[in-house]
Amino acid sequence: MSSSVLSRSLLWILSLLVALASWRFIAFGVEASMNFMLYHAQQRPLFFFAHVGFAPLALLLMPVQFWTDLRRRRPAVHRWIGRVYAVSVLLSGIGGMLLASQTEAGTVAGLGFGLLGVVWVSVTARAVWLAREKRIAEHRVWMIRSAALTFAAVTLRIYLAVSQILGWPFDLSYTVISWACWVPNALVVEYWLLRSKKPAKGGL
């Protein structure tokens, strides 16, 4: 199996698993499944459920947008999935920003998650605008950036699991992860985009 196929497979599998796991509150309730977020659900339910309800949907749809055969053979389906993805990012991002501004995790963590929401919504809005302007090559670049930020839902949970296994203090770990779950993703994607623009050695 090539590295590109393995990467795409991991993207699909991790996105699916985390999206489904994030909806566990539907079956078990917020108190039983994510007690640390219960105060948000009680004090600001509209923003809470906008965030936890639509973020998994965006994560679930994100890999589908990079399904080349679907984009080529069913462009209308690709566009409709893109619209649902963009609306999900908008609703979840706005909800996340409001939750971040009222978090009990501290100012640094609030800024980390709040800025993620701002950048996520802005980048995705830019991608949508470029698609509407028929600037498809640029649209794809900005969708890659949006996907990297959407994937923060996965890296967040990986880092949380690792920090718990290593026995690190939750408060400190959560503050660091509020930035680490998305800033490296964004930087790696920018590096990859820059590398992909460079001509191969010996080329024109």
PyMOL commands that set and color helices and strands:
alter all, ss='L'
color gray80, all
select helices_A, chain A and resi 3-22+24-28+30-33+35-43+45-61+63-66+68-73+75-101+107-132+136-150+152-165+170-180+183-197
alter helices_A, ss='H'
color red, helices_A
deselect
rebuild
show_as cartoon
